[in-house]
Amino acid sequence: MQVSTVGIKMFKLVLGLGNNSLQEIEGLCEIYALAGANIFDLSPDVNSLLAAQNGVKRAGLDPCDFKYCISFGVKGDKHIKKAQINTKKCSACRNCAEVCPQEAIEVPKVAIERCIGCLKCADVCVFEAIDFFDFETDIVKTAAEFKAIGAPDLVELHISSFDKEQIFKAWDEILANFDCRKSICIDRSKYGNIELLKLVRALISKNPEKTIIQADGVPMSGSKGALSTLQALAHAQLYQNLDAHIFISGGTNEETGRLAREFGLRYEGITIGSYARSAVKNLSREEKIKTAKKIVKSAILVK
C-alpha cells in the first residue's frame, strides 16, 4: 500500500469499529468511493469488507482501486464497547435513542451490529440505565478468515488502554499474522505526552515496515467547524519527528486539512468518521455525493 508523502494526501473513511450494519457500510462506501476516498476503515469482519467492496461496485468502480483497513481494539478501549439497556432502571424516556448517531437504539433494545461504543447514550441517561460490555475479536482467528479472500491492505490497532501488556500482545499477534501495512490508532486520554511517545516508539520499533500513526483527537466527536479538530492537530504534532506516516483523526472534518496545512503540520492522510457519516445523512444521492466530495477534497489537497 503506497502512502503519499507529497501533493495529494490519503483520505480514510471510518465506518466505525464495531459497525457491522452491512447496508450502511455498502451505501457509505458507494458515496465516498465516488467522492474520491482512498481507504475504507472497517470492523474486523469479512462480511463488512465484502459489503464495502459491493458499495464500490455499486458506484461503477473497481474495488481493487481502493484500500481496505480492519481495526482491532483491546479491553478498555471505547471503540470496542457495546451498549445494552438495563430494563430495571430504564424509564423509556428515549433520550438515548435520540442522541445515538448510529440509530442503533429502539428502547429497550440496542442493535449491537450498529453500536460503535461512542458512549453518547450513557451521557444523557439520568437513570444510569446504560451498561457496556467489551466486544473483543480474536486476532489470530480473524487473520485466518481474511487470508481466504486475500485482504486486508491495512491492519490497525487501537491502543486506548492502560494495560500495556495487552497492547503489546495484540500488536505482536497482528505483526505475526497479517502480511500487510500496520497502523496504530492512538487516543491520548490514557497517557501523558512523554509516556505516550515512549509507548509509540516501542510499538513502531517492532514493525519492520514504516508504521502509520493515526493520531486521534477526541474519538467519535467530529462536528462542523474549526474547534472540533484542534485536539487532533495538537496530537499529530507530537509525532512530527518520528519515522512514521501520520494520519489525523478524531474530531476531524472538512476544516482539518486546511488547518493542518496552515499550521505547517506534516501528515500523509486524514481520517474522518462520525462527521463524514453524519454529513450525508438524509440527503438525496446527488447531494450526498456533492457533500462527500467537498469533505474529501478539503482533506486531501495541499492547495
Summary of the structure (lengths in Angstrom):
residues: 303
radius of gyration: 18.3
end to end distance: 24.0
largest distance: 56.1
contacts: 1050
relative contact order: 0.16
helix: 40%
strand: 18%
